[in-house]
Amino acid sequence: MLILLCIAGDAFDKKADGLPINPLLPFPMWSLWCIAGMVGTLLLGQTAVLIHRKGRTLSHNSVKQAIDMLPNAICYFTPSGDFKLCNLQMHRLFHILAQSDLQHFDELRQALTECDKKSGVVRLPDEEQTYLFPDGKAWRYSQTEITVPDGTVYTEAIFSDVTELYEKGLRLKEQTEQLKKFSRDLKILSDNVLTLTKETEVLSAKTKLHDQMGAGIIAMRQILQQEQVSQEAADSLLLFQKAIRTIKNDNEYPQERGELAEFLRDASTIGVKVEMAGELPKQEEIYRIFVIAMRECLTNGVRHADATALYVTARQDGNNISLRITNNGKPPESVIVPRGGLLNLHRHVTNLGGTMEIQWSPAFTLIIVMPVEKEAAE
């Protein structure tokens, strides 16, 4: 290009001066222009290739820009503890922790240890390596060792944003407390239902005694007026005698205490003999459920089967204790569907992890199996 420009300039000067133009060259002029064109084309192509590669080739600056765009805070330390690569998020968090710039790995560990004293950053006690920053965000810290191909071991320190998980955990704790409160309220309500059921059963027994006494008094009046005893009057007198004996037993033991003793007294009061085998559990909740089951079977046996004896067997087998209740009354005519007191009893049994089974053939049998605590079993 320089030669061509020189020849062209000399030719223009001679033409301006009116001199003849005779460039003396050892080869034709067009070959020089071809060489210049080829060189220019190669230069333009090489420039395009360099520009294309520049957008696809990683450099130190491109790596730094990439980690600066990460939402997590990340930093790499050399084996001596000096930081090798650190993004802007890590610099920001460390400045909140220590009010200074991060230079060494020991500074980061010290800042995490003393964060409660200086920066207002709180380490959450129930979470592993999780810190609550003043802006309300929660960050979880972790560190690992990374070995590069040349054998150098770098320490990778990362703060991960776990704010969403932390907030969900707080809401979960609040909901758990509410559920516990609902559970306590439900237990109180259930206890009230049991108390009401017991009072209803006692009222039913007293009503039955009242009816028996009324029938007996009417029978005595008829006998005195007619001076003869019919079969109905004789049966009424037997019921009247039974009611009197019941009231007599109730008056003889007015100060007796304890749920089991009270149950035995009530059974004796209504003229039902209770035969017990085995010992009831010491665990209070299971003991209470067993007494409720016996009372329910007593009421239903007298009301529906005209039972005069109740047979109760308690047996412990390993970590389970079972209660079996039957009576000498009339067997049920069909399958028994739990309702009322039996349904409420079933709920209590299942709430404590037990099972309840009702057999109707060949005779009514109630079987309850409850798990007992290890200490109670021993």
C-alpha positions as CSV (number, residue, x, y, z in Angstrom):
1,M,0.0,0.0,0.0
2,L,2.9,2.4,0.8
3,I,4.5,1.7,-2.6
4,L,1.2,2.2,-4.4
5,L,0.6,5.4,-2.6
6,C,4.1,6.6,-3.4
7,I,3.7,5.8,-7.1
8,A,0.2,7.4,-7.2
9,G,1.5,10.5,-5.5
10,D,4.5,10.8,-8.0
11,A,2.1,10.3,-10.9
12,F,-0.2,13.1,-9.7
13,D,2.7,15.4,-9.3
14,K,4.1,14.8,-12.8
15,K,0.6,15.1,-14.3
16,A,0.2,18.5,-12.5
17,D,3.6,19.7,-13.9
18,G,2.7,18.4,-17.4
19,L,5.4,15.8,-17.4
20,P,5.0,12.3,-18.9
21,I,4.0,9.6,-16.5
22,N,6.2,6.5,-16.9
23,P,6.4,4.6,-13.6
24,L,9.3,2.2,-13.7
25,L,8.4,-1.1,-11.9
26,P,9.8,-4.6,-12.3
27,F,6.2,-6.0,-12.3
28,P,2.8,-4.9,-13.4
29,M,0.8,-2.3,-11.3
30,W,-2.3,-4.5,-11.0
31,S,-0.4,-7.2,-9.1
32,L,0.4,-4.7,-6.3
33,W,-3.3,-3.8,-6.1
34,C,-4.2,-7.5,-5.8
35,I,-1.6,-8.0,-3.0
36,A,-2.9,-5.0,-1.1
37,G,-6.5,-6.2,-1.5
38,M,-5.7,-9.7,-0.2
39,V,-3.9,-8.3,2.8
40,G,-6.8,-6.0,3.6
41,T,-9.3,-8.8,3.4
42,L,-7.2,-11.0,5.7
43,L,-6.9,-8.1,8.2
44,L,-10.7,-7.5,8.2
45,G,-11.4,-11.3,8.6
46,Q,-9.0,-11.6,11.5
47,T,-10.6,-8.5,13.2
48,A,-14.1,-10.1,12.9
49,V,-12.8,-13.4,14.4
50,L,-11.3,-11.5,17.4
51,I,-14.5,-9.6,18.0
52,H,-16.6,-12.9,17.8
53,R,-14.2,-14.7,20.2
54,K,-14.3,-11.8,22.7
55,G,-18.0,-12.4,23.4
56,R,-17.5,-16.1,24.1
57,T,-14.2,-16.3,25.9
58,L,-14.1,-16.2,29.7
59,S,-11.8,-13.8,31.4
60,H,-11.1,-12.8,35.0
61,N,-13.5,-9.9,34.7
62,S,-16.3,-12.1,33.3
63,V,-16.0,-14.6,36.2
64,K,-16.0,-11.8,38.7
65,Q,-19.1,-10.2,37.1
66,A,-20.9,-13.6,37.1
67,I,-20.4,-14.3,40.8
68,D,-21.4,-10.7,41.7
69,M,-24.8,-11.4,40.1
70,L,-25.4,-14.4,42.4
71,P,-28.1,-13.9,45.1
72,N,-26.0,-15.8,47.6
73,A,-22.9,-14.5,49.3
74,I,-19.8,-16.5,48.2
75,C,-16.1,-16.2,48.9
76,Y,-13.0,-18.4,48.2
77,F,-10.0,-18.4,50.5
78,T,-6.5,-19.6,49.8
79,P,-4.8,-22.2,52.1
80,S,-3.2,-19.3,54.0
81,G,-6.6,-17.7,54.6
82,D,-6.4,-14.8,52.2
83,F,-9.5,-14.3,50.1
84,K,-9.0,-15.2,46.4
85,L,-12.4,-14.4,45.0
86,C,-15.3,-12.7,46.7
87,N,-18.6,-11.3,45.4
88,L,-20.4,-8.1,46.3
89,Q,-23.0,-9.9,48.4
90,M,-20.3,-11.3,50.7
91,H,-18.6,-7.9,51.1
92,R,-22.0,-6.4,52.0
93,L,-22.8,-9.0,54.6
94,F,-19.4,-9.0,56.2
95,H,-19.5,-5.2,56.4
96,I,-22.7,-5.6,58.4
97,L,-21.1,-8.2,60.6
98,A,-17.8,-6.5,61.3
99,Q,-18.1,-2.9,60.0
100,S,-14.9,-3.5,58.0
101,D,-13.8,-5.0,54.7
102,L,-13.1,-8.7,54.4
103,Q,-9.4,-9.6,54.0
104,H,-8.8,-12.9,55.8
105,F,-10.7,-16.1,56.6
106,D,-10.0,-15.7,60.4
107,E,-11.8,-12.3,60.3
108,L,-15.0,-14.0,58.9
109,R,-14.9,-16.7,61.7
110,Q,-14.4,-14.1,64.4
111,A,-17.2,-11.9,63.0
112,L,-19.6,-14.9,63.1
113,T,-18.6,-15.7,66.7
114,E,-19.0,-12.2,68.0
115,C,-21.9,-11.1,65.8
116,D,-24.3,-10.8,68.8
117,K,-22.1,-8.3,70.5
118,K,-21.2,-5.9,67.8
119,S,-23.5,-5.8,64.7
120,G,-27.0,-6.6,65.9
121,V,-26.9,-9.8,63.9
122,V,-28.6,-12.6,65.9
123,R,-27.6,-16.2,65.6
124,L,-30.8,-18.3,65.7
125,P,-30.5,-20.9,68.5
126,D,-32.9,-23.4,67.0
127,E,-31.4,-23.3,63.5
128,E,-28.0,-24.7,62.3
129,Q,-25.5,-21.8,61.5
130,T,-28.4,-19.4,60.7
131,Y,-28.1,-15.7,61.3
132,L,-30.9,-13.1,61.4
133,F,-29.7,-9.7,60.1
134,P,-31.1,-6.3,61.0
135,D,-33.0,-6.0,57.7
136,G,-35.0,-9.1,58.7
137,K,-33.4,-11.5,56.3
138,A,-32.1,-14.9,57.5
139,W,-28.8,-16.3,56.1
140,R,-27.5,-19.8,56.6
141,Y,-23.7,-20.1,56.6
142,S,-21.8,-23.1,55.3
143,Q,-18.2,-23.8,54.3
144,T,-16.5,-26.6,52.3
145,E,-13.0,-27.3,51.0
146,I,-12.5,-27.5,47.2
147,T,-9.4,-29.0,45.6
148,V,-8.4,-27.7,42.2
149,P,-6.6,-29.7,39.5
150,D,-3.1,-28.5,40.7
151,G,-3.8,-29.9,44.2
152,T,-4.4,-26.5,45.9
153,V,-7.1,-26.7,48.5
154,Y,-9.4,-23.6,48.7
155,T,-12.0,-22.9,51.4
156,E,-15.5,-22.0,50.0
157,A,-17.7,-19.9,52.3
158,I,-21.3,-19.3,51.4
159,F,-24.2,-17.5,52.9
160,S,-27.6,-18.8,51.5
161,D,-30.7,-16.7,51.8
162,V,-33.2,-18.8,53.8
163,T,-35.6,-15.9,54.8
164,E,-38.6,-17.6,53.2
165,L,-38.0,-20.8,55.1
166,Y,-37.4,-19.0,58.3
167,E,-40.7,-17.1,58.0
168,K,-42.6,-20.3,57.2
169,G,-41.0,-21.9,60.2
170,L,-42.3,-19.1,62.4
171,R,-45.8,-19.4,61.0
172,L,-45.6,-23.2,61.5
173,K,-44.6,-22.7,65.2
174,E,-47.6,-20.3,65.6
175,Q,-49.9,-22.8,64.1
176,T,-48.5,-25.6,66.3
177,E,-49.2,-23.5,69.4
178,Q,-52.7,-22.9,68.2
179,L,-53.2,-26.6,67.6
180,K,-51.9,-27.4,71.1
181,K,-54.4,-24.9,72.5
182,F,-57.2,-26.4,70.5
183,S,-56.1,-29.9,71.7
184,R,-56.3,-28.7,75.4
185,D,-59.7,-27.2,74.8
186,L,-60.9,-30.4,73.1
187,K,-59.6,-32.5,76.0
188,I,-61.5,-30.3,78.5
189,L,-64.7,-30.6,76.3
190,S,-64.2,-34.3,76.1
191,D,-63.9,-34.6,79.9
192,N,-67.0,-32.6,80.3
193,V,-68.8,-34.9,77.9
194,L,-67.7,-37.9,79.9
195,T,-68.8,-36.2,83.1
196,L,-72.2,-35.4,81.5
197,T,-72.5,-39.0,80.3
198,K,-71.8,-40.3,83.8
199,E,-74.3,-38.0,85.3
200,T,-76.9,-39.1,82.6
201,E,-76.3,-42.7,83.5
202,V,-76.6,-42.1,87.2
203,L,-79.9,-40.2,86.6
204,S,-81.1,-43.0,84.4
205,A,-80.3,-45.5,87.2
206,K,-82.1,-43.3,89.8
207,T,-85.1,-43.0,87.5
208,K,-85.2,-46.7,87.1
209,L,-85.1,-47.2,90.9
210,H,-87.9,-44.6,91.3
211,D,-90.0,-46.4,88.8
212,Q,-89.4,-49.8,90.5
213,M,-90.3,-48.3,93.9
214,G,-93.4,-46.7,92.4
215,A,-94.5,-50.0,90.9
216,G,-93.8,-51.8,94.2
217,I,-95.9,-49.4,96.2
218,I,-98.8,-49.7,93.7
219,A,-98.5,-53.6,94.0
220,M,-98.6,-53.4,97.8
221,R,-101.7,-51.2,97.6
222,Q,-103.4,-53.7,95.3
223,I,-102.5,-56.6,97.5
224,L,-103.9,-54.9,100.6
225,Q,-107.1,-53.9,98.8
226,Q,-107.7,-57.3,97.0
227,E,-106.2,-59.5,99.7
228,Q,-104.6,-61.7,97.0
229,V,-101.2,-61.7,95.2
230,S,-101.1,-61.7,91.4
231,Q,-98.0,-62.6,89.4
232,E,-97.5,-58.9,88.3
233,A,-97.7,-57.8,91.9
234,A,-95.2,-60.4,93.0
235,D,-92.7,-59.2,90.3
236,S,-93.3,-55.6,91.3
237,L,-92.6,-56.5,94.9
238,L,-89.3,-58.1,93.9
239,L,-88.3,-55.0,92.0
240,F,-89.3,-52.9,95.0
241,Q,-87.2,-55.1,97.3
242,K,-84.3,-54.7,94.9
243,A,-84.6,-50.9,94.9
244,I,-84.8,-50.8,98.7
245,R,-81.6,-52.9,98.9
246,T,-79.9,-50.6,96.4
247,I,-80.7,-47.5,98.4
248,K,-79.6,-49.3,101.6
249,N,-76.2,-50.1,100.1
250,D,-75.7,-46.5,98.8
251,N,-76.4,-45.2,102.3
252,E,-74.0,-47.6,103.9
253,Y,-71.0,-46.3,101.9
254,P,-71.5,-42.6,101.4
255,Q,-67.9,-41.5,101.9
256,E,-66.2,-44.1,99.6
257,R,-63.7,-42.5,97.2
258,G,-62.0,-43.5,94.0
259,E,-63.4,-44.1,90.5
260,L,-63.1,-47.8,90.7
261,A,-64.6,-47.9,94.2
262,E,-67.4,-45.6,93.1
263,F,-68.1,-47.9,90.1
264,L,-68.3,-51.0,92.3
265,R,-70.6,-49.2,94.7
266,D,-72.9,-48.1,91.9
267,A,-72.9,-51.7,90.5
268,S,-73.8,-53.0,93.9
269,T,-76.4,-50.3,94.3
270,I,-78.3,-51.4,91.2
271,G,-77.9,-55.1,92.1
272,V,-75.1,-56.1,89.6
273,K,-72.3,-58.3,90.8
274,V,-68.9,-57.4,89.4
275,E,-66.2,-60.1,89.1
276,M,-62.7,-58.7,88.3
277,A,-59.6,-60.6,87.4
278,G,-56.2,-59.0,87.0
279,E,-55.1,-55.5,87.9
280,L,-55.9,-52.2,86.2
281,P,-53.0,-50.2,84.8
282,K,-51.2,-47.5,86.9
283,Q,-51.2,-45.1,84.0
284,E,-53.9,-42.5,84.9
285,E,-55.4,-42.0,81.5
286,I,-55.7,-45.7,80.7
287,Y,-57.0,-46.4,84.2
288,R,-59.7,-43.8,83.7
289,I,-60.7,-45.1,80.3
290,F,-61.0,-48.7,81.7
291,V,-63.3,-47.5,84.5
292,I,-65.4,-45.6,81.9
293,A,-65.6,-48.7,79.8
294,M,-66.8,-50.8,82.8
295,R,-69.4,-48.2,83.7
296,E,-70.7,-48.1,80.1
297,C,-70.9,-51.9,79.9
298,L,-72.7,-51.9,83.3
299,T,-75.3,-49.4,82.2
300,N,-75.9,-51.0,78.8
301,G,-75.9,-54.5,80.3
302,V,-78.6,-53.6,82.8
303,R,-80.6,-51.5,80.3
304,H,-80.6,-53.8,77.3
305,A,-79.7,-57.3,78.5
306,D,-81.1,-57.4,82.1
307,A,-77.6,-58.4,83.3
308,T,-77.0,-59.2,86.9
309,A,-73.3,-60.0,86.7
310,L,-70.4,-58.2,85.0
311,Y,-67.1,-60.1,84.3
312,V,-64.0,-58.0,83.9
313,T,-60.6,-59.3,83.0
314,A,-57.5,-57.1,82.8
315,R,-54.3,-58.6,81.4
316,Q,-50.9,-57.1,80.5
317,D,-48.9,-58.6,77.6
318,G,-45.5,-56.9,77.0
319,N,-46.1,-53.2,76.2
320,N,-49.9,-53.7,75.8
321,I,-52.6,-54.1,78.4
322,S,-56.1,-55.4,77.5
323,L,-59.5,-55.1,79.1
324,R,-62.2,-57.7,78.4
325,I,-65.8,-57.1,79.6
326,T,-68.8,-59.4,79.3
327,N,-72.0,-60.1,81.2
328,N,-74.6,-62.8,81.9
329,G,-77.4,-61.0,80.2
330,K,-79.3,-61.7,77.0
331,P,-77.0,-61.8,74.0
332,P,-77.5,-59.1,71.3
333,E,-79.7,-59.9,68.4
334,S,-77.5,-58.2,65.8
335,V,-74.3,-56.4,65.3
336,I,-73.8,-53.5,67.8
337,V,-73.1,-50.1,66.2
338,P,-71.3,-47.8,68.6
339,R,-73.1,-44.7,69.5
340,G,-73.5,-42.4,72.5
341,G,-71.3,-43.5,75.3
342,L,-69.6,-46.4,73.3
343,L,-68.8,-44.0,70.4
344,N,-67.3,-41.5,72.8
345,L,-65.3,-44.2,74.5
346,H,-64.0,-45.4,71.1
347,R,-62.7,-41.8,70.4
348,H,-60.8,-41.7,73.7
349,V,-59.3,-45.2,73.0
350,T,-58.1,-44.3,69.5
351,N,-56.7,-40.9,70.7
352,L,-54.4,-42.7,73.0
353,G,-53.3,-45.2,70.3
354,G,-55.4,-48.1,71.4
355,T,-58.0,-50.3,69.7
356,M,-61.6,-51.2,70.7
357,E,-63.6,-54.2,69.5
358,I,-67.2,-55.1,70.2
359,Q,-68.3,-58.7,69.8
360,W,-72.0,-59.5,69.7
361,S,-72.0,-63.3,69.2
362,P,-72.3,-65.6,71.1
363,A,-72.4,-63.0,73.9
364,F,-71.7,-59.3,74.2
365,T,-68.0,-58.7,74.7
366,L,-66.0,-55.5,74.8
367,I,-62.2,-55.8,74.2
368,I,-59.9,-52.8,74.6
369,V,-56.1,-53.0,73.9
370,M,-54.0,-50.0,75.0
371,P,-50.2,-49.4,74.7
372,V,-48.5,-48.6,78.0
373,E,-45.4,-46.6,78.6
374,K,-42.2,-48.5,79.1
375,E,-41.7,-47.4,82.7
376,A,-45.3,-48.4,83.6
377,A,-44.8,-51.8,81.8
378,E,-41.7,-52.5,83.8
